[in-house]
Amino acid sequence: MRERPPGCAADEGLTGVFTTFSESCPEYYLEIDLDKARYLDVPTSNVFSALSVNLGKSYVDDFNAFGRVYQVRAQADRQFPSRSF
């Protein structure tokens, strides 16, 4: 059974409370030069989309096959999200 988040453990009135936090998940701090991106005519949405795909995954589309609906998600090759910056 999952442990309740700190601060919620004492309050019995709260049920179904959980956290997605994991100590084993890496945390990154990125300084993004948005002024430079604008100067280079790169939309900021493209910058964040590229980060999303390279550090996680991004929904692309759905397709039907064999009577089921499957989601297509784009993500970086396994070696890239796990490497240190």
C-alpha positions as CSV (number, residue, x, y, z in Angstrom):
1,M,0.0,0.0,0.0
2,R,1.2,3.5,-0.8
3,E,2.2,5.9,1.9
4,R,0.0,9.0,2.4
5,P,1.6,12.3,1.6
6,P,3.0,14.3,4.6
7,G,0.4,16.5,6.1
8,C,-2.5,14.2,5.0
9,A,-1.6,11.3,7.2
10,A,-3.1,12.8,10.4
11,D,-6.4,13.9,8.8
12,E,-8.7,10.8,8.7
13,G,-11.3,12.9,6.8
14,L,-9.2,12.7,3.6
15,T,-9.5,9.6,1.6
16,G,-7.9,8.5,-1.7
17,V,-5.0,11.0,-1.3
18,F,-1.7,10.1,-3.0
19,T,1.3,11.8,-4.6
20,T,3.1,11.2,-7.8
21,F,6.4,12.3,-6.2
22,S,9.2,9.8,-6.4
23,E,12.7,10.3,-4.9
24,S,14.1,8.1,-7.7
25,C,12.8,10.4,-10.5
26,P,15.5,12.9,-11.6
27,E,14.9,16.6,-11.4
28,Y,16.3,19.1,-13.9
29,Y,16.7,22.9,-13.8
30,L,16.9,24.5,-17.2
31,E,17.6,28.1,-18.0
32,I,16.0,28.8,-21.3
33,D,17.0,32.0,-23.1
34,L,13.6,33.0,-24.5
35,D,14.9,36.3,-25.8
36,K,17.5,34.4,-28.0
37,A,14.7,32.0,-29.2
38,R,12.6,35.0,-30.2
39,Y,15.6,36.6,-31.9
40,L,16.1,33.4,-33.9
41,D,12.4,33.3,-34.8
42,V,11.9,30.1,-32.9
43,P,8.4,30.1,-31.3
44,T,8.5,29.4,-27.5
45,S,5.9,26.7,-28.0
46,N,8.4,24.8,-30.2
47,V,11.1,25.1,-27.5
48,F,8.8,23.6,-24.9
49,S,7.4,20.9,-27.2
50,A,11.0,19.8,-28.0
51,L,11.7,19.6,-24.3
52,S,8.5,17.7,-23.6
53,V,9.4,15.0,-26.2
54,N,13.0,14.7,-25.2
55,L,12.5,14.6,-21.5
56,G,9.2,12.7,-21.5
57,K,6.7,11.9,-24.1
58,S,4.0,13.6,-26.2
59,Y,0.6,12.5,-27.5
60,V,0.6,12.3,-31.3
61,D,-2.6,10.5,-32.4
62,D,-4.9,7.5,-32.1
63,F,-5.3,4.6,-34.5
64,N,-7.7,1.6,-34.6
65,A,-6.3,-1.9,-35.1
66,F,-7.8,-5.3,-34.4
67,G,-10.9,-3.8,-32.8
68,R,-9.0,-1.6,-30.3
69,V,-7.9,2.0,-30.1
70,Y,-4.2,2.6,-29.6
71,Q,-2.4,5.9,-28.8
72,V,0.7,7.0,-30.6
73,R,3.2,8.8,-28.3
74,A,6.5,10.3,-29.4
75,Q,9.4,10.1,-26.9
76,A,13.2,10.3,-27.0
77,D,15.3,7.2,-27.3
78,R,15.8,5.5,-24.0
79,Q,19.4,6.8,-23.6
80,F,18.6,10.5,-23.8
81,P,16.0,11.2,-21.0
82,S,18.2,9.3,-18.5
83,R,21.4,11.1,-19.2
84,S,22.6,13.9,-16.9
85,F,22.8,17.4,-18.3
